[in-house]
Amino acid sequence: MVKVTKEAALEYHNNGRPGKIEVTPTKPYSTQTDLSLAYSPGVAYPCLEIQQNPDDVYKYTDKGNLVAVISNGTAVLGLGNIGAMSGKPVMEGKGLLFKIYGGIDVFDIEVDEQDPDKFCEAVEKIAPTFGGINLEDIKAPECFAIEERLKKTLDIPVMHDDQHGTAIISAAGLKNALEVAGKNIADVKLVVNGAGAAAISCTKLYMALGLKKENIVMLDSKGVITSDLKNLTPQKALFATDRRDVHTLEEAIKGADVFVGLSKGNILTQDMIRSMNENPIVFALANPVPEISYDDAIAARPDVIMSTGRSDYPNQINNVIGFPYIFRGALDVHAKAINEEMKMAAVHAIADLAKQTVPDVVNQVYHVNDLTFGPKYFIPKPVDPRLITEVSAAVAKAAMDSGVARTPIKDFKAYKEHLLQMLGQETKLTHTLHATAAQHPQRIVFAEGGHQTMMKAAVQAKQEGICVPILL
């Protein structure tokens, strides 16, 4: 991984036009007629149509493709409470990711308000502009109350990505890691180090997958959260253990099957990993320094199944695998919410994708040719072009099935093709070629059939239904 310096980062953000995003027109504007249609007097007509039928706002404006990334700057990345304005580069960066991965337009909005009620009032007043709200970098426990209120008062998708993005990706990873380890989620013992927004949301989602509450031990900065402690927040109280024999991380992790760290770097030792059960699963997600390094974990336990938040090691838990596609699916059915069914659909779609044949474009980016489901690959890579079709479609379908979709998708095959074309992954020419080949699949001989590349090409061609491959 390339080392990022302060000088290079400041130059990147300052070079040319300051910042990382801009607004561009989507309609003609070169003539007086164009301008008269865009603004006065022509703009009055869509306004009146929306007044008569509020859902027409999705038809005549960008609401259906516009997300607000909103923060008060109280929990910015690893920087803490640095204030709303100081967090703006992060919010712009989130907007950039939304656009390049999901084709979604974003206005980043920094609200200089730490009172939860006043913050919510500000968001509620501007919500009509947007098709969805992405809450970002808001500290716990206020983030819980803010998201809960906005989900009740607004009729558009609201998601605090720091909570649910990490939860969805890590839940997909945990589902697959347990399969690799040959373990049942209902039987495993889990230790969660950290009790912030992400840790609470992750653990809730793991329970939705089948993890038993009595098998969970959660720690905060003071140690194991036990039920006899006073003044626990409602979120921490939910995971307080009745055990009285564990107080420290070293004690809690003995005999555990899974460790999930959402805390700080270098707090997990090799001896602690050695004390875990066979085939231990370690998700060391503190960033940029994990709770234990990948190399130290492997050295301590060669059978460890490891994941971090870093891109330079296998199985990166990266929120960009989720949020652009979750919002994409929600926006495309004009959803009223992002509910638990949609989150779980994303979990299963991401987990299932890791079991499919990896496209060559992914292997090329990472300079490998051996990415197959197993200990070193159980989470899709962020550059996998199939994420937008598989995850977005799964989320959209879940929205329809759970009754929060305003505009259902009638043809999912056409929808997936639209997504690929929107991001330039498939041109009309390639689509026509694929469609023609699929209509009349021919027998094709693949010479050098013992070569890995040829076998992968044959498998992919068969899966796409464009030919009947014969390996020679």
Secondary structure by P-SEA (a helix, b strand, c coil): cccccaaaaaaaaccccccccbbbbccccccaaaaaaaccccaaaaaaaaaacccccccccccccbbbbcccccccccccccccccaaaaaaaaaaaaaccccbbbbbbbbccccaaaaaaaaaaacccccbbbbcccccaaaaaaaaaaaaccccccccccccaaaaaaaaaaaaaaaaaccccccbbbbbccccaaaaaaaaaaaaaccccccbbbbccccccccccccccaaaaaaccccccccccccccccccbbbbccccccccaaaaaacccbbbbbccccccccccaaaaaaaccccccccccccccccccccccaaaaaaaaaaaccccccaaaaaaaaaaaaaaaaccccaaaaaaacccccccccccccccccccaaaaaaaaaaaaaaaaacccccccccaaaaaaaaaaaaccccaaaaaaaaaaaaccccccccccccaaaaaaaaaaaaacccccccc
